[in-house]
Amino acid sequence: MIKKIFEYLKKPDLYAPSTTKFWDDEHISKGMLESHLDPETGASRSYEFMDLSVEWIGKIAPANVYNQFLDLGCGPGLYAERFVKKGYSITGIDYSKRSVAYATEKAVERGDAIKYIYQNYLDIDYENEFDVIILIYCDYGVLNPSQRSLLLKKVYKALKKGGKFILDVFSPKFFDSKKESNIWYMEEGGGFWRPDTYLCLESHFIYDKNTRLDQHVLVDINGDVEVIRVFEHCFSKEDLKKEMKDAGFGSIEFFSDVAGKPFDEESKTICIVTTK
């Protein structure tokens, strides 16, 4: 066990995987859902911002023209439930059973005709079916380069001609204040990562090419060790232009956020709207 911990505490190779599918873990997914539903946490955005995003997207891609709508990484459906009120026909995809179950239950309660699917969005296989596809809350940056390339090809294929792909990412400004660090703590009686007492060794690593890693090495009371890694890549305008062009997309517009704020070089996020 000690040797394994020492090995995990070293800076891992770029995009080294986690040892567990934490996003669908029975315990962790419960905490993630609670965080997504709380607009005061870093795992969610304020309801006000969500409303602004929906209003803006509704203007640049109105439902009477761009009706078929795909929400990738939809989580508990906070955006989907807003878009359906605008008249869109919504499909939401997420890789958390708990979030999809919650979103489906709420849609049934409200009588919303939203189709929620439990699936890894890297596995989608649609062709010319959607007018709008969104991937927001900077989810694109957690994918490695080959995954991003695969996703863009699938999104391009899924869009109808003239369809729009809308996503946001972190810009290099987001990393300006980020430093490498290591801390440890014990959660008696359980916490976010485990239901019972565990030790967490938390590390933050910085790599070249605007990539950083948040890593959590978890040791439970039985001595079992798991490592959870979330890589985050930030993008310049040039990076995004190249990746979209390589996937076949045409025009691309830049904004500071997914609520349509005009582009600013100092912004910590970048939103793009690109067209097939």
NORFENWO-V261440 format. One record per residue. N is the residue number from 1. SS is DSSP state (H for helix, E for strand, L for the rest). NEAR is the number of other ideal C-beta (glycine too) atoms within 10 Angstrom. Layout:
BEGIN
N/SS/NEAR
N/SS/NEAR
END
This chain:
BEGIN
1/L/10
2/H/9
3/H/8
4/H/16
5/H/15
6/H/9
7/H/12
8/H/21
9/H/15
10/L/9
11/L/13
12/L/18
13/L/8
14/L/15
15/L/16
16/L/14
17/L/12
18/L/15
19/L/15
20/L/13
21/L/14
22/H/19
23/H/19
24/H/17
25/L/18
26/L/9
27/L/15
28/H/21
29/H/20
30/H/13
31/H/15
32/H/21
33/H/19
34/H/14
35/H/15
36/H/20
37/H/15
38/L/11
39/L/14
40/L/8
41/L/11
42/L/7
43/L/16
44/L/19
45/L/20
46/L/10
47/H/11
48/H/10
49/H/14
50/H/19
51/H/12
52/H/17
53/H/23
54/H/20
55/H/13
56/H/19
57/H/27
58/H/17
59/H/9
60/H/14
61/L/21
62/L/15
63/L/19
64/L/8
65/L/9
66/L/19
67/L/15
68/E/20
69/E/25
70/E/29
71/E/26
72/E/24
73/L/21
74/L/28
75/L/25
76/L/26
77/L/27
78/L/20
79/L/24
80/H/27
81/H/20
82/H/19
83/H/25
84/H/20
85/H/14
86/L/16
87/L/12
88/L/26
89/E/16
90/E/26
91/E/21
92/E/28
93/E/19
94/E/26
95/L/19
96/L/23
97/H/13
98/H/20
99/H/25
100/H/21
101/H/15
102/H/20
103/H/25
104/H/19
105/H/13
106/H/17
107/H/20
108/H/10
109/H/8
110/H/13
111/L/6
112/L/17
113/L/9
114/L/23
115/E/13
116/E/24
117/E/15
118/E/15
119/L/14
120/L/12
121/H/21
122/H/13
123/H/10
124/L/19
125/L/8
126/L/15
127/L/10
128/L/12
129/L/15
130/E/23
131/E/21
132/E/26
133/E/26
134/E/27
135/E/23
136/L/22
137/L/18
138/L/22
139/H/17
140/H/23
141/H/20
142/H/14
143/L/19
144/L/14
145/H/12
146/H/9
147/H/13
148/H/19
149/H/14
150/H/15
151/H/20
152/H/22
153/H/13
154/H/20
155/H/24
156/H/17
157/H/16
158/H/21
159/E/25
160/E/15
161/E/7
162/E/11
163/E/22
164/E/22
165/E/25
166/E/21
167/E/26
168/E/24
169/E/22
170/E/20
171/L/25
172/H/14
173/H/15
174/H/20
175/H/17
176/L/9
177/L/7
178/L/12
179/L/8
180/L/11
181/E/10
182/E/11
183/E/9
184/E/12
185/E/10
186/E/10
187/E/16
188/L/8
189/L/8
190/L/13
191/L/17
192/L/15
193/L/19
194/L/20
195/L/14
196/L/13
197/L/14
198/E/23
199/E/16
200/E/18
201/E/18
202/E/16
203/E/21
204/E/14
205/E/18
206/E/14
207/E/15
208/L/6
209/L/9
210/L/18
211/E/17
212/E/20
213/E/19
214/E/13
215/E/21
216/E/19
217/E/21
218/E/23
219/E/22
220/E/16
221/L/10
222/L/9
223/L/10
224/L/12
225/E/19
226/E/19
227/E/22
228/E/20
229/E/20
230/E/14
231/E/21
232/E/17
233/E/23
234/L/22
235/L/24
236/L/14
237/H/14
238/H/8
239/H/17
240/H/20
241/H/16
242/H/12
243/H/18
244/H/20
245/H/12
246/H/12
247/L/20
248/L/11
249/L/20
250/L/10
251/L/10
252/E/15
253/E/14
254/E/16
255/E/21
256/L/19
257/L/21
258/L/28
259/L/19
260/L/17
261/L/14
262/E/9
263/L/15
264/L/15
265/L/11
266/L/8
267/L/18
268/L/17
269/E/20
270/E/28
271/E/24
272/E/23
273/E/21
274/E/25
275/E/16
276/L/22
END
